[in-house]
Every structure is written in C-alpha cells, then in structure tokens.
Amino acid sequence: MARISFHEDALEIDAAIVAEGLGMAPDQVQSEMRAGRMTSVCERGVDSDEGTFRLNFKAGNRRLRLVVDKAGFVIGRSTLTLSDPPGAPQHNL
C-alpha cells in the first residue's frame, strides 16, 4: 500500500517517510512545517519523466528527495546532509 497519495491538486504523505529521511521523529514533521523550519516542493515529471513526481524536503542542513510514481510508490530516494559554514549557529531538530 502506498503511503503517498495524490488528491486533485493536493499531496498526502506519511510523516514517517519524511521524518526518517530527515532524521527526526514523525511527530516533529507537521510542527516544523507550520513553524517554517521545514519546506517542501513537488515537481511533476514531463516528457520521459511523465507520470512521476519529485518531492523535495528541507529542514536545517538536511535534504530529502523522493521520486514517486503516480500511484504514490517511491521509486527513488536520496538524502543529503550539508555542513554548516564556519561560525554558523547550530540548529538542533
């Protein structure tokens, strides 16, 4: 069963998927998004990528990218942790 679904122009994703990729607890995802400390972008595939979506999540120095098909199944996943520049304030999620 897919834990990502599309409803008209809305996307629903299980917070556990995002939390795992960003290294936080699932119950933090919604509060971090509401506070503006987490952002997300959904991109629709075109041409040879038609029928896929790229979901990007950013929180602090962590990035999560999911590629999903139109049924909501993850077909690609990557995470990235960026180092903070010298002297930057430390953020704990």
PDB file as gemmi writes it, atoms N, CA and C in Angstrom:
CRYST1    1.000    1.000    1.000  90.00  90.00  90.00 P 1                      
ATOM      1  N   MET A   1       0.842  -1.191   0.000  1.00  0.00           N  
ATOM      2  CA  MET A   1       0.000   0.000   0.000  1.00  0.00           C  
ATOM      3  C   MET A   1       0.881   1.248   0.000  1.00  0.00           C  
ATOM      4  N   ALA A   2       0.575   2.188  -0.876  1.00  0.00           N  
ATOM      5  CA  ALA A   2       1.335   3.432  -0.969  1.00  0.00           C  
ATOM      6  C   ALA A   2       1.063   4.309   0.244  1.00  0.00           C  
ATOM      7  N   ARG A   3       2.118   4.928   0.752  1.00  0.00           N  
ATOM      8  CA  ARG A   3       1.967   5.854   1.866  1.00  0.00           C  
ATOM      9  C   ARG A   3       2.066   7.289   1.384  1.00  0.00           C  
ATOM     10  N   ILE A   4       1.969   7.457   0.068  1.00  0.00           N  
ATOM     11  CA  ILE A   4       1.931   8.765  -0.566  1.00  0.00           C  
ATOM     12  C   ILE A   4       0.759   8.727  -1.530  1.00  0.00           C  
ATOM     13  N   SER A   5      -0.109   9.731  -1.451  1.00  0.00           N  
ATOM     14  CA  SER A   5      -1.265   9.740  -2.348  1.00  0.00           C  
ATOM     15  C   SER A   5      -1.529  11.142  -2.863  1.00  0.00           C  
ATOM     16  N   PHE A   6      -2.147  11.192  -4.025  1.00  0.00           N  
ATOM     17  CA  PHE A   6      -2.485  12.444  -4.683  1.00  0.00           C  
ATOM     18  C   PHE A   6      -4.002  12.584  -4.714  1.00  0.00           C  
ATOM     19  N   HIS A   7      -4.486  13.755  -4.339  1.00  0.00           N  
ATOM     20  CA  HIS A   7      -5.916  14.051  -4.333  1.00  0.00           C  
ATOM     21  C   HIS A   7      -6.106  15.391  -5.033  1.00  0.00           C  
ATOM     22  N   GLU A   8      -6.624  15.370  -6.256  1.00  0.00           N  
ATOM     23  CA  GLU A   8      -6.766  16.574  -7.074  1.00  0.00           C  
ATOM     24  C   GLU A   8      -5.426  17.291  -7.126  1.00  0.00           C  
ATOM     25  N   ASP A   9      -5.312  18.491  -6.544  1.00  0.00           N  
ATOM     26  CA  ASP A   9      -4.044  19.226  -6.568  1.00  0.00           C  
ATOM     27  C   ASP A   9      -3.297  19.131  -5.241  1.00  0.00           C  
ATOM     28  N   ALA A  10      -3.662  18.181  -4.403  1.00  0.00           N  
ATOM     29  CA  ALA A  10      -3.021  18.039  -3.090  1.00  0.00           C  
ATOM     30  C   ALA A  10      -2.244  16.731  -3.017  1.00  0.00           C  
ATOM     31  N   LEU A  11      -1.257  16.734  -2.174  1.00  0.00           N  
ATOM     32  CA  LEU A  11      -0.404  15.573  -1.945  1.00  0.00           C  
ATOM     33  C   LEU A  11      -0.491  15.217  -0.475  1.00  0.00           C  
ATOM     34  N   GLU A  12      -0.625  13.945  -0.185  1.00  0.00           N  
ATOM     35  CA  GLU A  12      -0.627  13.468   1.198  1.00  0.00           C  
ATOM     36  C   GLU A  12       0.492  12.449   1.343  1.00  0.00           C  
ATOM     37  N   ILE A  13       1.358  12.675   2.339  1.00  0.00           N  
ATOM     38  CA  ILE A  13       2.493  11.784   2.554  1.00  0.00           C  
ATOM     39  C   ILE A  13       2.578  11.433   4.033  1.00  0.00           C  
ATOM     40  N   ASP A  14       2.879  10.203   4.322  1.00  0.00           N  
ATOM     41  CA  ASP A  14       3.035   9.730   5.696  1.00  0.00           C  
ATOM     42  C   ASP A  14       4.234  10.452   6.312  1.00  0.00           C  
ATOM     43  N   ALA A  15       4.019  11.096   7.456  1.00  0.00           N  
ATOM     44  CA  ALA A  15       5.081  11.848   8.126  1.00  0.00           C  
ATOM     45  C   ALA A  15       6.281  10.971   8.461  1.00  0.00           C  
ATOM     46  N   ALA A  16       6.072   9.689   8.656  1.00  0.00           N  
ATOM     47  CA  ALA A  16       7.180   8.785   8.990  1.00  0.00           C  
ATOM     48  C   ALA A  16       8.198   8.712   7.853  1.00  0.00           C  
ATOM     49  N   ILE A  17       7.747   8.817   6.616  1.00  0.00           N  
ATOM     50  CA  ILE A  17       8.654   8.778   5.465  1.00  0.00           C  
ATOM     51  C   ILE A  17       9.578   9.990   5.487  1.00  0.00           C  
ATOM     52  N   VAL A  18       8.986  11.155   5.697  1.00  0.00           N  
ATOM     53  CA  VAL A  18       9.762  12.401   5.731  1.00  0.00           C  
ATOM     54  C   VAL A  18      10.679  12.406   6.952  1.00  0.00           C  
ATOM     55  N   ALA A  19      10.152  12.029   8.092  1.00  0.00           N  
ATOM     56  CA  ALA A  19      10.930  12.032   9.327  1.00  0.00           C  
ATOM     57  C   ALA A  19      12.163  11.140   9.223  1.00  0.00           C  
ATOM     58  N   GLU A  20      11.983   9.952   8.677  1.00  0.00           N  
ATOM     59  CA  GLU A  20      13.109   9.029   8.533  1.00  0.00           C  
ATOM     60  C   GLU A  20      14.207   9.644   7.677  1.00  0.00           C  
ATOM     61  N   GLY A  21      13.819  10.256   6.569  1.00  0.00           N  
ATOM     62  CA  GLY A  21      14.797  10.842   5.662  1.00  0.00           C  
ATOM     63  C   GLY A  21      15.509  12.056   6.220  1.00  0.00           C  
ATOM     64  N   LEU A  22      14.846  12.774   7.125  1.00  0.00           N  
ATOM     65  CA  LEU A  22      15.438  13.988   7.686  1.00  0.00           C  
ATOM     66  C   LEU A  22      16.008  13.786   9.084  1.00  0.00           C  
ATOM     67  N   GLY A  23      15.909  12.560   9.602  1.00  0.00           N  
ATOM     68  CA  GLY A  23      16.499  12.266  10.899  1.00  0.00           C  
ATOM     69  C   GLY A  23      15.782  12.908  12.070  1.00  0.00           C  
ATOM     70  N   MET A  24      14.464  12.849  12.052  1.00  0.00           N  
ATOM     71  CA  MET A  24      13.675  13.412  13.147  1.00  0.00           C  
ATOM     72  C   MET A  24      12.526  12.478  13.478  1.00  0.00           C  
ATOM     73  N   ALA A  25      11.807  12.780  14.531  1.00  0.00           N  
ATOM     74  CA  ALA A  25      10.647  11.985  14.919  1.00  0.00           C  
ATOM     75  C   ALA A  25       9.450  12.360  14.046  1.00  0.00           C  
ATOM     76  N   PRO A  26       8.607  11.394  13.705  1.00  0.00           N  
ATOM     77  CA  PRO A  26       7.443  11.694  12.860  1.00  0.00           C  
ATOM     78  C   PRO A  26       6.549  12.800  13.410  1.00  0.00           C  
ATOM     79  N   ASP A  27       6.422  12.892  14.735  1.00  0.00           N  
ATOM     80  CA  ASP A  27       5.545  13.924  15.295  1.00  0.00           C  
ATOM     81  C   ASP A  27       6.137  15.330  15.180  1.00  0.00           C  
ATOM     82  N   GLN A  28       7.390  15.469  14.772  1.00  0.00           N  
ATOM     83  CA  GLN A  28       8.007  16.777  14.567  1.00  0.00           C  
ATOM     84  C   GLN A  28       7.715  17.357  13.186  1.00  0.00           C  
ATOM     85  N   VAL A  29       7.381  16.525  12.229  1.00  0.00           N  
ATOM     86  CA  VAL A  29       7.260  16.959  10.836  1.00  0.00           C  
ATOM     87  C   VAL A  29       6.241  18.082  10.685  1.00  0.00           C  
ATOM     88  N   GLN A  30       5.031  17.891  11.150  1.00  0.00           N  
ATOM     89  CA  GLN A  30       3.990  18.901  10.970  1.00  0.00           C  
ATOM     90  C   GLN A  30       4.342  20.201  11.699  1.00  0.00           C  
ATOM     91  N   SER A  31       4.841  20.100  12.928  1.00  0.00           N  
ATOM     92  CA  SER A  31       5.163  21.327  13.668  1.00  0.00           C  
ATOM     93  C   SER A  31       6.317  22.084  13.016  1.00  0.00           C  
ATOM     94  N   GLU A  32       7.311  21.369  12.479  1.00  0.00           N  
ATOM     95  CA  GLU A  32       8.422  22.025  11.781  1.00  0.00           C  
ATOM     96  C   GLU A  32       7.938  22.726  10.509  1.00  0.00           C  
ATOM     97  N   MET A  33       6.999  22.099   9.797  1.00  0.00           N  
ATOM     98  CA  MET A  33       6.456  22.729   8.590  1.00  0.00           C  
ATOM     99  C   MET A  33       5.643  23.975   8.954  1.00  0.00           C  
ATOM    100  N   ARG A  34       4.807  23.856   9.960  1.00  0.00           N  
ATOM    101  CA  ARG A  34       3.986  25.005  10.373  1.00  0.00           C  
ATOM    102  C   ARG A  34       4.836  26.176  10.841  1.00  0.00           C  
ATOM    103  N   ALA A  35       5.949  25.879  11.491  1.00  0.00           N  
ATOM    104  CA  ALA A  35       6.843  26.921  12.000  1.00  0.00           C  
ATOM    105  C   ALA A  35       7.743  27.497  10.901  1.00  0.00           C  
ATOM    106  N   GLY A  36       7.704  26.898   9.709  1.00  0.00           N  
ATOM    107  CA  GLY A  36       8.521  27.377   8.608  1.00  0.00           C  
ATOM    108  C   GLY A  36       9.960  26.894   8.649  1.00  0.00           C  
ATOM    109  N   ARG A  37      10.270  25.970   9.533  1.00  0.00           N  
ATOM    110  CA  ARG A  37      11.629  25.430   9.623  1.00  0.00           C  
ATOM    111  C   ARG A  37      11.840  24.255   8.679  1.00  0.00           C  
ATOM    112  N   MET A  38      10.776  23.803   8.043  1.00  0.00           N  
ATOM    113  CA  MET A  38      10.856  22.756   7.027  1.00  0.00           C  
ATOM    114  C   MET A  38      10.084  23.245   5.806  1.00  0.00           C  
ATOM    115  N   THR A  39      10.664  23.041   4.647  1.00  0.00           N  
ATOM    116  CA  THR A  39       9.994  23.430   3.406  1.00  0.00           C  
ATOM    117  C   THR A  39       9.873  22.218   2.496  1.00  0.00           C  
ATOM    118  N   SER A  40       8.962  22.299   1.549  1.00  0.00           N  
ATOM    119  CA  SER A  40       8.787  21.208   0.595  1.00  0.00           C  
ATOM    120  C   SER A  40       8.413  21.777  -0.764  1.00  0.00           C  
ATOM    121  N   VAL A  41       8.805  21.035  -1.788  1.00  0.00           N  
ATOM    122  CA  VAL A  41       8.489  21.387  -3.169  1.00  0.00           C  
ATOM    123  C   VAL A  41       8.147  20.089  -3.894  1.00  0.00           C  
ATOM    124  N   CYS A  42       7.091  20.124  -4.698  1.00  0.00           N  
ATOM    125  CA  CYS A  42       6.706  18.971  -5.518  1.00  0.00           C  
ATOM    126  C   CYS A  42       6.848  19.366  -6.979  1.00  0.00           C  
ATOM    127  N   GLU A  43       7.574  18.558  -7.733  1.00  0.00           N  
ATOM    128  CA  GLU A  43       7.780  18.802  -9.158  1.00  0.00           C  
ATOM    129  C   GLU A  43       7.173  17.654  -9.955  1.00  0.00           C  
ATOM    130  N   ARG A  44       6.441  17.987 -10.997  1.00  0.00           N  
ATOM    131  CA  ARG A  44       5.788  16.994 -11.855  1.00  0.00           C  
ATOM    132  C   ARG A  44       6.699  16.675 -13.036  1.00  0.00           C  
ATOM    133  N   GLY A  45       6.905  15.392 -13.300  1.00  0.00           N  
ATOM    134  CA  GLY A  45       7.745  14.974 -14.416  1.00  0.00           C  
ATOM    135  C   GLY A  45       7.112  15.295 -15.761  1.00  0.00           C  
ATOM    136  N   VAL A  46       7.931  15.625 -16.731  1.00  0.00           N  
ATOM    137  CA  VAL A  46       7.474  15.898 -18.092  1.00  0.00           C  
ATOM    138  C   VAL A  46       8.261  15.033 -19.065  1.00  0.00           C  
ATOM    139  N   ASP A  47       7.753  14.931 -20.273  1.00  0.00           N  
ATOM    140  CA  ASP A  47       8.386  14.157 -21.337  1.00  0.00           C  
ATOM    141  C   ASP A  47       8.678  12.728 -20.880  1.00  0.00           C  
ATOM    142  N   SER A  48       9.938  12.314 -20.857  1.00  0.00           N  
ATOM    143  CA  SER A  48      10.245  10.923 -20.496  1.00  0.00           C  
ATOM    144  C   SER A  48       9.989  10.639 -19.011  1.00  0.00           C  
ATOM    145  N   ASP A  49       9.806  11.673 -18.211  1.00  0.00           N  
ATOM    146  CA  ASP A  49       9.520  11.510 -16.783  1.00  0.00           C  
ATOM    147  C   ASP A  49       8.026  11.658 -16.468  1.00  0.00           C  
ATOM    148  N   GLU A  50       7.204  11.735 -17.497  1.00  0.00           N  
ATOM    149  CA  GLU A  50       5.745  11.857 -17.318  1.00  0.00           C  
ATOM    150  C   GLU A  50       5.240  10.734 -16.409  1.00  0.00           C  
ATOM    151  N   GLY A  51       4.389  11.098 -15.450  1.00  0.00           N  
ATOM    152  CA  GLY A  51       3.835  10.108 -14.535  1.00  0.00           C  
ATOM    153  C   GLY A  51       4.632   9.941 -13.255  1.00  0.00           C  
ATOM    154  N   THR A  52       5.708  10.728 -13.115  1.00  0.00           N  
ATOM    155  CA  THR A  52       6.491  10.697 -11.874  1.00  0.00           C  
ATOM    156  C   THR A  52       6.474  12.083 -11.236  1.00  0.00           C  
ATOM    157  N   PHE A  53       6.808  12.097  -9.958  1.00  0.00           N  
ATOM    158  CA  PHE A  53       6.863  13.341  -9.197  1.00  0.00           C  
ATOM    159  C   PHE A  53       8.124  13.321  -8.358  1.00  0.00           C  
ATOM    160  N   ARG A  54       8.753  14.492  -8.224  1.00  0.00           N  
ATOM    161  CA  ARG A  54       9.926  14.616  -7.365  1.00  0.00           C  
ATOM    162  C   ARG A  54       9.511  15.482  -6.173  1.00  0.00           C  
ATOM    163  N   LEU A  55       9.610  14.903  -4.979  1.00  0.00           N  
ATOM    164  CA  LEU A  55       9.243  15.581  -3.745  1.00  0.00           C  
ATOM    165  C   LEU A  55      10.521  15.940  -3.001  1.00  0.00           C  
ATOM    166  N   ASN A  56      10.691  17.220  -2.718  1.00  0.00           N  
ATOM    167  CA  ASN A  56      11.892  17.708  -2.056  1.00  0.00           C  
ATOM    168  C   ASN A  56      11.522  18.289  -0.695  1.00  0.00           C  
ATOM    169  N   PHE A  57      12.230  17.868   0.342  1.00  0.00           N  
ATOM    170  CA  PHE A  57      12.005  18.362   1.700  1.00  0.00           C  
ATOM    171  C   PHE A  57      13.331  18.884   2.236  1.00  0.00           C  
ATOM    172  N   LYS A  58      13.270  20.013   2.938  1.00  0.00           N  
ATOM    173  CA  LYS A  58      14.473  20.619   3.505  1.00  0.00           C  
ATOM    174  C   LYS A  58      14.171  21.025   4.942  1.00  0.00           C  
ATOM    175  N   ALA A  59      15.051  20.627   5.866  1.00  0.00           N  
ATOM    176  CA  ALA A  59      14.947  21.025   7.268  1.00  0.00           C  
ATOM    177  C   ALA A  59      16.362  21.200   7.803  1.00  0.00           C  
ATOM    178  N   GLY A  60      16.685  22.399   8.221  1.00  0.00           N  
ATOM    179  CA  GLY A  60      18.044  22.661   8.699  1.00  0.00           C  
ATOM    180  C   GLY A  60      19.049  22.353   7.606  1.00  0.00           C  
ATOM    181  N   ASN A  61      20.037  21.536   7.922  1.00  0.00           N  
ATOM    182  CA  ASN A  61      21.048  21.187   6.917  1.00  0.00           C  
ATOM    183  C   ASN A  61      20.771  19.836   6.253  1.00  0.00           C  
ATOM    184  N   ARG A  62      19.562  19.311   6.438  1.00  0.00           N  
ATOM    185  CA  ARG A  62      19.189  18.008   5.856  1.00  0.00           C  
ATOM    186  C   ARG A  62      18.269  18.208   4.659  1.00  0.00           C  
ATOM    187  N   ARG A  63      18.483  17.397   3.631  1.00  0.00           N  
ATOM    188  CA  ARG A  63      17.654  17.410   2.430  1.00  0.00           C  
ATOM    189  C   ARG A  63      17.186  15.986   2.148  1.00  0.00           C  
ATOM    190  N   LEU A  64      15.928  15.857   1.740  1.00  0.00           N  
ATOM    191  CA  LEU A  64      15.367  14.570   1.331  1.00  0.00           C  
ATOM    192  C   LEU A  64      14.712  14.761  -0.023  1.00  0.00           C  
ATOM    193  N   ARG A  65      15.020  13.868  -0.949  1.00  0.00           N  
ATOM    194  CA  ARG A  65      14.382  13.882  -2.272  1.00  0.00           C  
ATOM    195  C   ARG A  65      13.791  12.512  -2.517  1.00  0.00           C  
ATOM    196  N   LEU A  66      12.498  12.493  -2.851  1.00  0.00           N  
ATOM    197  CA  LEU A  66      11.797  11.258  -3.200  1.00  0.00           C  
ATOM    198  C   LEU A  66      11.286  11.380  -4.618  1.00  0.00           C  
ATOM    199  N   VAL A  67      11.448  10.343  -5.403  1.00  0.00           N  
ATOM    200  CA  VAL A  67      10.825  10.263  -6.717  1.00  0.00           C  
ATOM    201  C   VAL A  67       9.745   9.198  -6.589  1.00  0.00           C  
ATOM    202  N   VAL A  68       8.515   9.584  -6.917  1.00  0.00           N  
ATOM    203  CA  VAL A  68       7.390   8.664  -6.763  1.00  0.00           C  
ATOM    204  C   VAL A  68       6.633   8.553  -8.079  1.00  0.00           C  
ATOM    205  N   ASP A  69       5.973   7.404  -8.258  1.00  0.00           N  
ATOM    206  CA  ASP A  69       5.131   7.245  -9.443  1.00  0.00           C  
ATOM    207  C   ASP A  69       3.733   7.776  -9.133  1.00  0.00           C  
ATOM    208  N   LYS A  70       2.867   7.794 -10.146  1.00  0.00           N  
ATOM    209  CA  LYS A  70       1.528   8.374  -9.951  1.00  0.00           C  
ATOM    210  C   LYS A  70       0.660   7.570  -8.990  1.00  0.00           C  
ATOM    211  N   ALA A  71       1.055   6.336  -8.692  1.00  0.00           N  
ATOM    212  CA  ALA A  71       0.336   5.533  -7.702  1.00  0.00           C  
ATOM    213  C   ALA A  71       0.831   5.823  -6.287  1.00  0.00           C  
ATOM    214  N   GLY A  72       1.899   6.630  -6.157  1.00  0.00           N  
ATOM    215  CA  GLY A  72       2.405   7.003  -4.849  1.00  0.00           C  
ATOM    216  C   GLY A  72       3.510   6.120  -4.305  1.00  0.00           C  
ATOM    217  N   PHE A  73       4.044   5.244  -5.148  1.00  0.00           N  
ATOM    218  CA  PHE A  73       5.124   4.365  -4.691  1.00  0.00           C  
ATOM    219  C   PHE A  73       6.484   5.030  -4.928  1.00  0.00           C  
ATOM    220  N   VAL A  74       7.358   4.958  -3.934  1.00  0.00           N  
ATOM    221  CA  VAL A  74       8.687   5.549  -4.032  1.00  0.00           C  
ATOM    222  C   VAL A  74       9.530   4.705  -4.982  1.00  0.00           C  
ATOM    223  N   ILE A  75      10.073   5.362  -6.008  1.00  0.00           N  
ATOM    224  CA  ILE A  75      10.930   4.667  -6.968  1.00  0.00           C  
ATOM    225  C   ILE A  75      12.363   5.179  -6.919  1.00  0.00           C  
ATOM    226  N   GLY A  76      12.594   6.229  -6.143  1.00  0.00           N  
ATOM    227  CA  GLY A  76      13.939   6.771  -5.955  1.00  0.00           C  
ATOM    228  C   GLY A  76      13.976   7.602  -4.684  1.00  0.00           C  
ATOM    229  N   ARG A  77      15.122   7.568  -4.006  1.00  0.00           N  
ATOM    230  CA  ARG A  77      15.229   8.287  -2.738  1.00  0.00           C  
ATOM    231  C   ARG A  77      16.671   8.699  -2.531  1.00  0.00           C  
ATOM    232  N   SER A  78      16.882   9.935  -2.075  1.00  0.00           N  
ATOM    233  CA  SER A  78      18.223  10.364  -1.705  1.00  0.00           C  
ATOM    234  C   SER A  78      18.130  11.325  -0.529  1.00  0.00           C  
ATOM    235  N   THR A  79      19.158  11.289   0.305  1.00  0.00           N  
ATOM    236  CA  THR A  79      19.256  12.217   1.423  1.00  0.00           C  
ATOM    237  C   THR A  79      20.623  12.861   1.372  1.00  0.00           C  
ATOM    238  N   LEU A  80      20.692  14.050   1.923  1.00  0.00           N  
ATOM    239  CA  LEU A  80      21.939  14.788   1.919  1.00  0.00           C  
ATOM    240  C   LEU A  80      22.011  15.606   3.193  1.00  0.00           C  
ATOM    241  N   THR A  81      23.158  15.589   3.841  1.00  0.00           N  
ATOM    242  CA  THR A  81      23.407  16.451   4.990  1.00  0.00           C  
ATOM    243  C   THR A  81      24.498  17.426   4.591  1.00  0.00           C  
ATOM    244  N   LEU A  82      24.188  18.697   4.636  1.00  0.00           N  
ATOM    245  CA  LEU A  82      25.148  19.730   4.294  1.00  0.00           C  
ATOM    246  C   LEU A  82      25.841  20.201   5.562  1.00  0.00           C  
ATOM    247  N   SER A  83      27.103  20.506   5.469  1.00  0.00           N  
ATOM    248  CA  SER A  83      27.795  21.034   6.639  1.00  0.00           C  
ATOM    249  C   SER A  83      27.480  22.519   6.751  1.00  0.00           C  
ATOM    250  N   ASP A  84      27.430  22.996   7.972  1.00  0.00           N  
ATOM    251  CA  ASP A  84      27.190  24.412   8.214  1.00  0.00           C  
ATOM    252  C   ASP A  84      28.476  25.181   7.944  1.00  0.00           C  
ATOM    253  N   PRO A  85      28.357  26.408   7.419  1.00  0.00           N  
ATOM    254  CA  PRO A  85      29.568  27.205   7.221  1.00  0.00           C  
ATOM    255  C   PRO A  85      30.203  27.544   8.571  1.00  0.00           C  
ATOM    256  N   PRO A  86      31.496  27.781   8.615  1.00  0.00           N  
ATOM    257  CA  PRO A  86      32.153  28.111   9.884  1.00  0.00           C  
ATOM    258  C   PRO A  86      31.474  29.300  10.564  1.00  0.00           C  
ATOM    259  N   GLY A  87      31.236  29.166  11.853  1.00  0.00           N  
ATOM    260  CA  GLY A  87      30.623  30.255  12.614  1.00  0.00           C  
ATOM    261  C   GLY A  87      29.109  30.310  12.556  1.00  0.00           C  
ATOM    262  N   ALA A  88      28.490  29.421  11.765  1.00  0.00           N  
ATOM    263  CA  ALA A  88      27.026  29.434  11.652  1.00  0.00           C  
ATOM    264  C   ALA A  88      26.420  28.891  12.943  1.00  0.00           C  
ATOM    265  N   PRO A  89      25.260  29.430  13.335  1.00  0.00           N  
ATOM    266  CA  PRO A  89      24.594  28.906  14.547  1.00  0.00           C  
ATOM    267  C   PRO A  89      24.179  27.461  14.335  1.00  0.00           C  
ATOM    268  N   GLN A  90      24.251  26.665  15.386  1.00  0.00           N  
ATOM    269  CA  GLN A  90      23.880  25.266  15.320  1.00  0.00           C  
ATOM    270  C   GLN A  90      22.385  25.122  15.540  1.00  0.00           C  
ATOM    271  N   HIS A  91      21.736  24.315  14.704  1.00  0.00           N  
ATOM    272  CA  HIS A  91      20.297  24.073  14.813  1.00  0.00           C  
ATOM    273  C   HIS A  91      20.068  22.611  15.176  1.00  0.00           C  
ATOM    274  N   ASN A  92      19.351  22.384  16.214  1.00  0.00           N  
ATOM    275  CA  ASN A  92      19.004  21.012  16.599  1.00  0.00           C  
ATOM    276  C   ASN A  92      17.550  20.774  16.317  1.00  0.00           C  
ATOM    277  N   LEU A  93      17.249  19.746  15.550  1.00  0.00           N  
ATOM    278  CA  LEU A  93      15.853  19.415  15.247  1.00  0.00           C  
ATOM    279  C   LEU A  93      15.343  18.413  16.229  1.00  0.00           C  
TER     280      LEU A  93                                                      
END                                                                             
